[in-house]
Amino acid sequence: MNTSELQRIKQRYNIVGNCDGLNRALDIALQVAPTDLSVLIVGESGVGKEIIPRVIHDNSPRRREKYFAINCGSIPEGTIDSELFGHEKGSFTGAVGESEGYFGTANKGTIFLDEVGELPLATQARLLRVLETGEYIRVGGQKIMKTDVRIVAATNVNMRKAISEGRFREDLFYRLNTIPIQMPPLRDRGEDIVLLFRLFAMQMAEKYHLPKITLNDEAKQLLLQYKWPGNVRQLKNITEQMSVLSEKREIDARELLHFIPKDTESTQLAIIGKPGEHSYETEREILYKILYELRGNVSDLKRDMNVLKKQLDEARALSGAQGFATPQETAIVRRADESPYAILNPAGRQPQAAAYDAFAEEIREPESLNLNDLGRQMVEKALERNGGNRKKAAQELGISDRTLYRRIKQYGLE
């Protein structure tokens, strides 16, 4: 294809870019347009596959006939046969009349089957018959119908993988793949990324009467280095976000990083499956990962528990206290309240979290206090918080009224 013809096609369909992969795809589309050969467009989601069938139809002898673009993934499995091939009156609940379906309505025209890799196997068999003979039968009917339709399909599915797993018919794949067209991902289009950014920024400025955003050199380099898992669609979304939300009109690398996702996303072709089916290979990988992480968590838990147990044993051996936790135990309990572990005090009682938390905050260097000072402060704080009510103070401290009374006398708090 000569350069002038290529530029004419790009201007007509508002296609921006000069990379070899894009030019090659457009060249093949124009060469195959005058024929009736089936075309399969392969590429990641968001690369702009939908423009190729439009180019093929508009430059074919069928350009004055009907053109239908059908997203196979958006039609429920229970109704997709009826949508594509039509149905007879009363063939199912709600079939109040006859329907020609897309293949009947688009006779002499072109049908674009987007996401063809998600078709159910039963529908794939019907589609194969149409491709081979031009014949089909409506849902609930017996009469053989004829149609003359050009089929262009597209997918972001790894078709080889789908065939090996029995999710897509190999014979249908070869029928659709008579003329393959590969759409390049955005990350492989080089300077086209900057050109597309300028286009989207200009469109936003004109549509919403905003000052147009531009990129400095560092931001351009960052734009070119990013992997763009969402391809052109993602670039357009980010450009629109920056046009509305960014206070700056000249975008630098720091500002651009606020809008580019930091998590890495897969750029591989998708692998689909029928609803209700499982990919056991994927499930095994997930289970292995969960078990590996769980093993690490259990090891960490065991290590932490051993450390806490050792600290409690040492605290009991040093203090010999009965009824009150040592400063070390108090600090341990406080840490336990902030973690998923539950630690009991030496007497086997669950300590009152509020009492220990408040007391731990009061202690700056608990090692410097003796047990009498510690016990006196605990009793004083408990009585103060409960307005001198000894019964409530005893409940808070986890001791009996009688024991609290002895402590009050011992510390001279009467």
DRENDO-1510 file (C-alpha; in Angstrom, 1 decimal, always signed):
<recs>
REC; n; res; u; v; w
REC; 1; MET; +0.0; +0.0; +0.0 .
REC; 2; ASN; +1.3; +3.4; -0.9 .
REC; 3; THR; +1.7; +6.1; +1.7 .
REC; 4; SER; -1.1; +8.4; +0.4 .
REC; 5; GLU; -3.6; +5.5; +0.5 .
REC; 6; LEU; -2.5; +4.7; +4.1 .
REC; 7; GLN; -2.9; +8.3; +5.2 .
REC; 8; ARG; -6.4; +8.4; +3.6 .
REC; 9; ILE; -7.6; +5.4; +5.6 .
REC; 10; LYS; -6.1; +6.8; +8.8 .
REC; 11; GLN; -7.8; +10.2; +8.3 .
REC; 12; ARG; -11.2; +8.6; +7.5 .
REC; 13; TYR; -11.2; +6.4; +10.6 .
REC; 14; ASN; -9.4; +8.8; +12.9 .
REC; 15; ILE; -6.5; +6.3; +13.3 .
REC; 16; VAL; -3.4; +7.8; +14.9 .
REC; 17; GLY; +0.0; +6.1; +14.7 .
REC; 18; ASN; +2.8; +5.2; +12.3 .
REC; 19; CYS; +4.2; +2.0; +13.8 .
REC; 20; ASP; +5.0; -0.9; +11.4 .
REC; 21; GLY; +2.6; -3.3; +13.2 .
REC; 22; LEU; -0.4; -0.9; +12.8 .
REC; 23; ASN; +0.5; -0.2; +9.2 .
REC; 24; ARG; +0.8; -3.9; +8.4 .
REC; 25; ALA; -2.7; -4.6; +10.0 .
REC; 26; LEU; -4.3; -1.9; +7.9 .
REC; 27; ASP; -2.5; -3.1; +4.7 .
REC; 28; ILE; -3.8; -6.6; +5.2 .
REC; 29; ALA; -7.3; -5.3; +5.9 .
REC; 30; LEU; -7.4; -3.4; +2.6 .
REC; 31; GLN; -6.0; -6.3; +0.6 .
REC; 32; VAL; -8.5; -8.8; +1.9 .
REC; 33; ALA; -11.5; -6.4; +1.8 .
REC; 34; PRO; -12.5; -7.2; -1.9 .
REC; 35; THR; -12.7; -11.0; -1.1 .
REC; 36; ASP; -15.2; -13.0; +1.0 .
REC; 37; LEU; -12.5; -14.7; +3.1 .
REC; 38; SER; -13.0; -15.0; +6.8 .
REC; 39; VAL; -10.7; -12.8; +8.9 .
REC; 40; LEU; -9.6; -13.4; +12.5 .
REC; 41; ILE; -8.2; -10.3; +14.4 .
REC; 42; VAL; -6.0; -11.2; +17.4 .
REC; 43; GLY; -4.8; -8.7; +20.0 .
REC; 44; GLU; -5.0; -7.7; +23.6 .
REC; 45; SER; -8.1; -6.0; +25.1 .
REC; 46; GLY; -8.1; -2.3; +24.3 .
REC; 47; VAL; -5.8; -2.2; +21.2 .
REC; 48; GLY; -8.6; -1.1; +18.9 .
REC; 49; LYS; -9.5; -4.4; +17.1 .
REC; 50; GLU; -13.0; -3.1; +16.3 .
REC; 51; ILE; -11.7; -0.6; +13.6 .
REC; 52; ILE; -10.4; -3.3; +11.3 .
REC; 53; PRO; -13.7; -5.0; +10.4 .
REC; 54; ARG; -15.2; -1.6; +9.7 .
REC; 55; VAL; -12.3; -0.9; +7.3 .
REC; 56; ILE; -12.8; -4.3; +5.7 .
REC; 57; HIS; -16.6; -3.8; +5.2 .
REC; 58; ASP; -16.4; -0.2; +3.9 .
REC; 59; ASN; -13.9; -1.2; +1.3 .
REC; 60; SER; -15.6; -4.4; +0.2 .
REC; 61; PRO; -18.4; -5.0; -2.4 .
REC; 62; ARG; -20.8; -5.4; +0.5 .
REC; 63; ARG; -20.3; -1.8; +1.7 .
REC; 64; ARG; -23.8; -0.8; +0.8 .
REC; 65; GLU; -25.3; -3.7; +2.8 .
REC; 66; LYS; -25.8; -4.1; +6.5 .
REC; 67; TYR; -23.0; -4.3; +9.0 .
REC; 68; PHE; -23.5; -5.7; +12.5 .
REC; 69; ALA; -20.9; -5.7; +15.3 .
REC; 70; ILE; -21.8; -8.3; +18.0 .
REC; 71; ASN; -20.1; -8.8; +21.3 .
REC; 72; CYS; -20.3; -12.5; +21.9 .
REC; 73; GLY; -19.2; -12.2; +25.5 .
REC; 74; SER; -22.1; -9.9; +26.4 .
REC; 75; ILE; -24.9; -12.2; +25.3 .
REC; 76; PRO; -26.1; -14.9; +27.8 .
REC; 77; GLU; -25.4; -18.5; +26.8 .
REC; 78; GLY; -29.1; -19.3; +27.0 .
REC; 79; THR; -30.1; -16.8; +24.3 .
REC; 80; ILE; -27.1; -16.4; +22.1 .
REC; 81; ASP; -28.3; -19.0; +19.5 .
REC; 82; SER; -31.6; -17.2; +19.2 .
REC; 83; GLU; -29.8; -13.8; +18.9 .
REC; 84; LEU; -27.5; -15.1; +16.1 .
REC; 85; PHE; -29.7; -17.6; +14.2 .
REC; 86; GLY; -33.2; -16.5; +15.1 .
REC; 87; HIS; -36.1; -18.6; +16.5 .
REC; 88; GLU; -39.6; -19.8; +15.7 .
REC; 89; LYS; -42.7; -18.7; +17.5 .
REC; 90; GLY; -43.3; -20.6; +20.7 .
REC; 91; SER; -39.8; -22.2; +20.6 .
REC; 92; PHE; -39.2; -21.1; +24.2 .
REC; 93; THR; -40.8; -18.9; +26.9 .
REC; 94; GLY; -41.1; -15.4; +25.6 .
REC; 95; ALA; -40.8; -16.3; +22.0 .
REC; 96; VAL; -44.1; -14.6; +21.0 .
REC; 97; GLY; -43.1; -14.3; +17.3 .
REC; 98; GLU; -40.5; -15.3; +14.8 .
REC; 99; SER; -37.1; -13.8; +14.7 .
REC; 100; GLU; -34.6; -13.8; +11.8 .
REC; 101; GLY; -31.5; -13.3; +14.0 .
REC; 102; TYR; -28.4; -11.5; +13.0 .
REC; 103; PHE; -27.5; -14.0; +10.3 .
REC; 104; GLY; -30.9; -13.6; +8.6 .
REC; 105; THR; -31.0; -9.8; +8.9 .
REC; 106; ALA; -27.4; -9.3; +7.7 .
REC; 107; ASN; -27.8; -11.4; +4.6 .
REC; 108; LYS; -25.5; -10.0; +1.9 .
REC; 109; GLY; -23.7; -7.9; +4.5 .
REC; 110; THR; -21.0; -8.3; +7.1 .
REC; 111; ILE; -21.1; -9.6; +10.7 .
REC; 112; PHE; -18.3; -8.7; +13.1 .
REC; 113; LEU; -18.1; -11.3; +16.0 .
REC; 114; ASP; -16.1; -9.7; +18.8 .
REC; 115; GLU; -14.8; -11.9; +21.6 .
REC; 116; VAL; -15.6; -14.9; +19.5 .
REC; 117; GLY; -13.5; -17.0; +21.9 .
REC; 118; GLU; -16.3; -16.9; +24.4 .
REC; 119; LEU; -18.9; -18.6; +22.3 .
REC; 120; PRO; -20.4; -21.8; +23.8 .
REC; 121; LEU; -19.4; -25.0; +22.1 .
REC; 122; ALA; -22.9; -25.7; +20.8 .
REC; 123; THR; -23.0; -22.2; +19.2 .
REC; 124; GLN; -19.5; -22.9; +17.7 .
REC; 125; ALA; -20.9; -25.9; +15.9 .
REC; 126; ARG; -23.8; -23.8; +14.4 .
REC; 127; LEU; -21.3; -21.1; +13.4 .
REC; 128; LEU; -19.0; -23.7; +11.7 .
REC; 129; ARG; -21.9; -24.9; +9.6 .
REC; 130; VAL; -22.7; -21.3; +8.5 .
REC; 131; LEU; -19.0; -20.8; +7.5 .
REC; 132; GLU; -18.9; -24.1; +5.5 .
REC; 133; THR; -22.3; -24.2; +3.8 .
REC; 134; GLY; -24.0; -20.9; +4.5 .
REC; 135; GLU; -26.9; -22.9; +6.1 .
REC; 136; TYR; -28.4; -22.7; +9.6 .
REC; 137; ILE; -31.6; -23.7; +11.4 .
REC; 138; ARG; -33.5; -21.3; +13.7 .
REC; 139; VAL; -34.0; -22.3; +17.3 .
REC; 140; GLY; -37.1; -24.4; +17.5 .
REC; 141; GLY; -37.3; -24.8; +13.7 .
REC; 142; GLN; -36.8; -27.5; +11.2 .
REC; 143; LYS; -36.4; -25.6; +8.0 .
REC; 144; ILE; -32.9; -25.0; +6.7 .
REC; 145; MET; -32.2; -21.3; +6.2 .
REC; 146; LYS; -29.6; -19.9; +3.8 .
REC; 147; THR; -27.5; -16.8; +4.3 .
REC; 148; ASP; -24.7; -15.0; +2.5 .
REC; 149; VAL; -22.7; -13.2; +5.2 .
REC; 150; ARG; -19.1; -12.1; +5.4 .
REC; 151; ILE; -17.7; -13.0; +8.9 .
REC; 152; VAL; -15.0; -11.1; +10.6 .
REC; 153; ALA; -14.1; -12.2; +14.1 .
REC; 154; ALA; -11.8; -10.9; +16.9 .
REC; 155; THR; -10.5; -12.3; +20.1 .
REC; 156; ASN; -8.2; -11.5; +23.0 .
REC; 157; VAL; -8.1; -15.1; +24.0 .
REC; 158; ASN; -5.1; -17.4; +23.7 .
REC; 159; MET; -6.8; -19.6; +21.1 .
REC; 160; ARG; -4.2; -22.4; +21.2 .
REC; 161; LYS; -4.6; -22.7; +24.9 .
REC; 162; ALA; -8.4; -22.7; +24.6 .
REC; 163; ILE; -8.2; -25.5; +21.9 .
REC; 164; SER; -5.9; -27.6; +24.0 .
REC; 165; GLU; -8.3; -27.4; +26.9 .
REC; 166; GLY; -11.3; -28.3; +24.8 .
REC; 167; ARG; -12.9; -24.9; +25.1 .
REC; 168; PHE; -12.8; -23.9; +21.4 .
REC; 169; ARG; -13.2; -26.1; +18.3 .
REC; 170; GLU; -10.1; -26.5; +16.3 .
REC; 171; ASP; -11.9; -26.8; +13.0 .
REC; 172; LEU; -13.8; -23.6; +13.7 .
REC; 173; PHE; -10.5; -21.8; +14.5 .
REC; 174; TYR; -9.0; -22.7; +11.2 .
REC; 175; ARG; -12.2; -21.6; +9.4 .
REC; 176; LEU; -12.1; -18.2; +11.1 .
REC; 177; ASN; -8.4; -17.9; +10.8 .
REC; 178; THR; -8.2; -17.9; +7.0 .
REC; 179; ILE; -6.7; -14.4; +7.1 .
REC; 180; PRO; -5.1; -13.6; +10.4 .
REC; 181; ILE; -4.5; -10.0; +11.4 .
REC; 182; GLN; -2.4; -9.2; +14.5 .
REC; 183; MET; -3.0; -5.9; +16.2 .
REC; 184; PRO; +0.1; -4.7; +18.1 .
REC; 185; PRO; -0.2; -3.8; +21.8 .
REC; 186; LEU; +0.3; -0.2; +22.8 .
REC; 187; ARG; +3.6; -0.8; +24.5 .
REC; 188; ASP; +5.1; -1.9; +21.2 .
REC; 189; ARG; +4.0; +1.2; +19.2 .
REC; 190; GLY; +6.7; +3.5; +20.4 .
REC; 191; GLU; +6.1; +7.2; +19.7 .
REC; 192; ASP; +2.5; +6.4; +18.8 .
REC; 193; ILE; +1.8; +6.6; +22.5 .
REC; 194; VAL; +2.7; +10.3; +22.6 .
REC; 195; LEU; +0.7; +11.0; +19.5 .
REC; 196; LEU; -2.4; +9.3; +21.0 .
REC; 197; PHE; -1.9; +11.2; +24.2 .
REC; 198; ARG; -2.0; +14.5; +22.2 .
REC; 199; LEU; -5.1; +13.4; +20.4 .
REC; 200; PHE; -7.0; +12.5; +23.6 .
REC; 201; ALA; -5.9; +15.7; +25.3 .
REC; 202; MET; -7.0; +17.8; +22.4 .
REC; 203; GLN; -10.4; +16.1; +22.3 .
REC; 204; MET; -10.9; +16.7; +26.0 .
REC; 205; ALA; -9.9; +20.3; +25.7 .
REC; 206; GLU; -12.4; +20.9; +22.9 .
REC; 207; LYS; -15.2; +19.0; +24.4 .
REC; 208; TYR; -15.1; +20.5; +27.9 .
REC; 209; HIS; -13.5; +23.9; +27.1 .
REC; 210; LEU; -10.4; +23.1; +29.2 .
REC; 211; PRO; -6.8; +24.2; +28.7 .
REC; 212; LYS; -5.0; +21.4; +26.9 .
REC; 213; ILE; -2.6; +19.4; +28.9 .
REC; 214; THR; +0.9; +18.7; +27.6 .
REC; 215; LEU; +3.9; +16.5; +28.7 .
REC; 216; ASN; +7.4; +17.5; +29.4 .
REC; 217; ASP; +10.3; +15.4; +28.3 .
REC; 218; GLU; +10.5; +13.3; +31.5 .
REC; 219; ALA; +6.8; +12.6; +31.4 .
REC; 220; LYS; +7.1; +11.5; +27.8 .
REC; 221; GLN; +9.8; +9.0; +28.7 .
REC; 222; LEU; +7.7; +7.7; +31.6 .
REC; 223; LEU; +4.8; +7.3; +29.2 .
REC; 224; LEU; +6.9; +5.3; +26.8 .
REC; 225; GLN; +8.4; +3.1; +29.5 .
REC; 226; TYR; +5.0; +2.1; +31.0 .
REC; 227; LYS; +3.6; -1.4; +29.9 .
REC; 228; TRP; +0.0; -0.2; +29.3 .
REC; 229; PRO; -1.8; -3.5; +30.1 .
REC; 230; GLY; -5.1; -1.7; +29.2 .
REC; 231; ASN; -3.6; -0.5; +25.9 .
REC; 232; VAL; -5.2; +2.5; +24.0 .
REC; 233; ARG; -8.3; +2.4; +26.2 .
REC; 234; GLN; -6.2; +2.8; +29.4 .
REC; 235; LEU; -4.2; +5.6; +27.8 .
REC; 236; LYS; -7.4; +7.5; +26.9 .
REC; 237; ASN; -8.8; +7.0; +30.4 .
REC; 238; ILE; -5.6; +8.4; +32.1 .
REC; 239; THR; -5.5; +11.3; +29.7 .
REC; 240; GLU; -9.1; +12.2; +30.5 .
REC; 241; GLN; -8.4; +11.9; +34.2 .
REC; 242; MET; -5.4; +14.3; +34.1 .
REC; 243; SER; -7.3; +16.7; +31.9 .
REC; 244; VAL; -10.0; +17.1; +34.5 .
REC; 245; LEU; -8.2; +16.5; +37.8 .
REC; 246; SER; -4.7; +17.8; +37.4 .
REC; 247; GLU; -4.1; +21.5; +38.4 .
REC; 248; LYS; -1.0; +21.6; +36.2 .
REC; 249; ARG; -1.4; +22.0; +32.4 .
REC; 250; GLU; +2.2; +20.9; +31.8 .
REC; 251; ILE; +2.5; +17.4; +33.2 .
REC; 252; ASP; +5.8; +16.3; +34.6 .
REC; 253; ALA; +6.9; +12.8; +35.7 .
REC; 254; ARG; +5.9; +13.3; +39.3 .
REC; 255; GLU; +2.4; +14.4; +38.4 .
REC; 256; LEU; +2.0; +11.6; +35.9 .
REC; 257; LEU; +2.9; +9.0; +38.5 .
REC; 258; HIS; -0.2; +10.0; +40.5 .
REC; 259; PHE; -2.4; +8.7; +37.6 .
REC; 260; ILE; -0.4; +5.7; +36.4 .
REC; 261; PRO; -1.2; +2.5; +38.5 .
REC; 262; LYS; +1.7; +1.3; +40.5 .
REC; 263; ASP; +0.7; -2.4; +40.5 .
REC; 264; THR; +1.9; -4.6; +37.7 .
REC; 265; GLU; -0.9; -6.1; +35.6 .
REC; 266; SER; -0.8; -9.0; +33.2 .
REC; 267; THR; -0.3; -8.3; +29.6 .
REC; 268; GLN; -0.9; -11.9; +28.4 .
REC; 269; LEU; -3.8; -12.9; +26.3 .
REC; 270; ALA; -6.8; -14.0; +28.3 .
REC; 271; ILE; -7.8; -17.6; +28.8 .
REC; 272; ILE; -11.5; -18.2; +29.0 .
REC; 273; GLY; -13.7; -21.0; +30.2 .
REC; 274; LYS; -17.3; -21.9; +30.2 .
REC; 275; PRO; -19.4; -20.8; +33.2 .
REC; 276; GLY; -19.3; -23.4; +35.9 .
REC; 277; GLU; -16.0; -25.0; +34.7 .
REC; 278; HIS; -12.7; -24.7; +36.6 .
REC; 279; SER; -9.2; -24.4; +35.5 .
REC; 280; TYR; -7.6; -26.9; +37.9 .
REC; 281; GLU; -4.1; -25.7; +36.9 .
REC; 282; THR; -4.9; -22.2; +38.1 .
REC; 283; GLU; -6.5; -23.5; +41.3 .
REC; 284; ARG; -3.4; -25.6; +42.1 .
REC; 285; GLU; -1.2; -22.5; +41.7 .
REC; 286; ILE; -3.5; -20.5; +44.0 .
REC; 287; LEU; -3.6; -23.3; +46.6 .
REC; 288; TYR; +0.2; -23.7; +46.5 .
REC; 289; LYS; +0.6; -20.0; +47.1 .
REC; 290; ILE; -1.9; -20.0; +50.0 .
REC; 291; LEU; -0.2; -23.0; +51.7 .
REC; 292; TYR; +3.2; -21.4; +51.3 .
REC; 293; GLU; +2.1; -18.2; +52.9 .
REC; 294; LEU; +0.2; -20.1; +55.6 .
REC; 295; ARG; +3.3; -22.1; +56.5 .
REC; 296; GLY; +5.2; -18.8; +56.9 .
REC; 297; ASN; +2.5; -17.4; +59.1 .
REC; 298; VAL; +2.4; -20.5; +61.3 .
REC; 299; SER; +6.2; -20.3; +61.7 .
REC; 300; ASP; +6.0; -16.6; +62.7 .
REC; 301; LEU; +3.2; -17.4; +65.2 .
REC; 302; LYS; +5.1; -20.2; +66.8 .
REC; 303; ARG; +8.2; -18.0; +67.2 .
REC; 304; ASP; +6.3; -15.1; +68.7 .
REC; 305; MET; +4.5; -17.4; +71.1 .
REC; 306; ASN; +7.8; -19.0; +72.3 .
REC; 307; VAL; +9.2; -15.5; +72.9 .
REC; 308; LEU; +6.1; -14.4; +74.9 .
REC; 309; LYS; +6.1; -17.7; +76.9 .
REC; 310; LYS; +9.8; -17.2; +77.8 .
REC; 311; GLN; +9.2; -13.6; +78.9 .
REC; 312; LEU; +6.2; -14.6; +81.1 .
REC; 313; ASP; +8.1; -17.5; +82.7 .
REC; 314; GLU; +11.0; -15.2; +83.5 .
REC; 315; ALA; +8.7; -12.6; +84.9 .
REC; 316; ARG; +6.9; -15.1; +87.2 .
REC; 317; ALA; +10.2; -16.5; +88.4 .
REC; 318; LEU; +11.6; -13.1; +89.3 .
REC; 319; SER; +8.5; -11.5; +90.8 .
REC; 320; GLY; +6.7; -14.3; +92.6 .
REC; 321; ALA; +3.7; -12.0; +92.6 .
REC; 322; GLN; +0.3; -13.4; +93.1 .
REC; 323; GLY; -2.8; -11.6; +91.8 .
REC; 324; PHE; -1.0; -8.8; +89.9 .
REC; 325; ALA; +1.0; -8.8; +86.7 .
REC; 326; THR; +4.6; -7.7; +86.7 .
REC; 327; PRO; +5.7; -4.7; +84.6 .
REC; 328; GLN; +7.1; -7.0; +82.0 .
REC; 329; GLU; +3.8; -9.0; +81.9 .
REC; 330; THR; +1.9; -5.7; +81.6 .
REC; 331; ALA; +4.0; -4.7; +78.6 .
REC; 332; ILE; +3.5; -8.1; +77.0 .
REC; 333; VAL; -0.3; -8.0; +77.6 .
REC; 334; ARG; -0.4; -4.6; +75.9 .
REC; 335; ARG; +1.5; -5.9; +72.9 .
REC; 336; ALA; -0.9; -8.9; +72.9 .
REC; 337; ASP; -3.9; -6.6; +72.7 .
REC; 338; GLU; -2.4; -5.1; +69.5 .
REC; 339; SER; -1.8; -8.5; +68.0 .
REC; 340; PRO; -4.0; -11.6; +67.2 .
REC; 341; TYR; -2.6; -13.5; +70.2 .
REC; 342; ALA; -4.5; -13.8; +73.5 .
REC; 343; ILE; -2.3; -13.9; +76.6 .
REC; 344; LEU; -3.5; -14.8; +80.1 .
REC; 345; ASN; -2.1; -13.4; +83.3 .
REC; 346; PRO; -0.3; -15.8; +85.7 .
REC; 347; ALA; -3.5; -16.5; +87.7 .
REC; 348; GLY; -5.2; -17.7; +84.5 .
REC; 349; ARG; -7.6; -14.7; +84.3 .
REC; 350; GLN; -8.0; -12.6; +81.2 .
REC; 351; PRO; -6.8; -9.1; +82.2 .
REC; 352; GLN; -9.0; -6.1; +81.8 .
REC; 353; ALA; -7.7; -4.5; +78.7 .
REC; 354; ALA; -8.6; -1.0; +79.7 .
REC; 355; ALA; -6.8; -1.2; +83.1 .
REC; 356; TYR; -3.6; -2.6; +81.6 .
REC; 357; ASP; -3.6; -0.3; +78.6 .
REC; 358; ALA; -4.1; +2.8; +80.8 .
REC; 359; PHE; -1.5; +1.6; +83.3 .
REC; 360; ALA; +1.1; +0.7; +80.7 .
REC; 361; GLU; +0.8; +4.2; +79.2 .
REC; 362; GLU; +1.6; +5.6; +82.7 .
REC; 363; ILE; +4.8; +3.6; +83.0 .
REC; 364; ARG; +7.9; +5.0; +81.2 .
REC; 365; GLU; +10.5; +2.7; +82.7 .
REC; 366; PRO; +8.7; -0.2; +84.5 .
REC; 367; GLU; +11.9; -2.0; +85.4 .
REC; 368; SER; +12.8; +0.7; +87.9 .
REC; 369; LEU; +9.6; +0.2; +90.0 .
REC; 370; ASN; +9.3; -2.4; +92.7 .
REC; 371; LEU; +6.2; -4.6; +93.1 .
REC; 372; ASN; +4.8; -2.6; +96.0 .
REC; 373; ASP; +4.9; +0.7; +94.1 .
REC; 374; LEU; +3.4; -1.1; +91.1 .
REC; 375; GLY; +0.5; -2.7; +93.1 .
REC; 376; ARG; -0.2; +0.6; +94.9 .
REC; 377; GLN; -0.5; +2.6; +91.7 .
REC; 378; MET; -2.8; -0.1; +90.1 .
REC; 379; VAL; -5.1; +0.0; +93.1 .
REC; 380; GLU; -5.1; +3.9; +93.2 .
REC; 381; LYS; -5.9; +4.1; +89.5 .
REC; 382; ALA; -8.7; +1.5; +89.7 .
REC; 383; LEU; -10.3; +3.3; +92.7 .
REC; 384; GLU; -9.9; +6.7; +90.9 .
REC; 385; ARG; -11.5; +5.5; +87.7 .
REC; 386; ASN; -14.5; +4.0; +89.6 .
REC; 387; GLY; -15.1; +6.9; +91.9 .
REC; 388; GLY; -14.0; +5.1; +95.0 .
REC; 389; ASN; -16.4; +2.2; +94.4 .
REC; 390; ARG; -14.4; -0.8; +95.8 .
REC; 391; LYS; -16.7; -3.4; +94.3 .
REC; 392; LYS; -16.2; -2.0; +90.7 .
REC; 393; ALA; -12.5; -1.5; +91.3 .
REC; 394; ALA; -12.1; -5.1; +92.4 .
REC; 395; GLN; -13.9; -6.3; +89.3 .
REC; 396; GLU; -11.7; -4.2; +87.1 .
REC; 397; LEU; -8.5; -5.6; +88.7 .
REC; 398; GLY; -9.8; -9.1; +88.5 .
REC; 399; ILE; -9.6; -9.8; +92.3 .
REC; 400; SER; -12.1; -10.3; +95.1 .
REC; 401; ASP; -13.5; -7.5; +97.3 .
REC; 402; ARG; -11.8; -9.0; +100.3 .
REC; 403; THR; -8.4; -9.1; +98.5 .
REC; 404; LEU; -8.8; -5.5; +97.5 .
REC; 405; TYR; -9.7; -4.5; +101.1 .
REC; 406; ARG; -6.4; -6.1; +102.3 .
REC; 407; ARG; -4.4; -4.3; +99.6 .
REC; 408; ILE; -6.0; -0.9; +100.6 .
REC; 409; LYS; -5.0; -1.5; +104.2 .
REC; 410; GLN; -1.5; -2.7; +103.2 .
REC; 411; TYR; -0.8; +0.4; +101.0 .
REC; 412; GLY; -2.4; +2.8; +103.5 .
REC; 413; LEU; -5.1; +4.0; +101.1 .
REC; 414; GLU; -8.0; +4.1; +103.6 .
</recs>
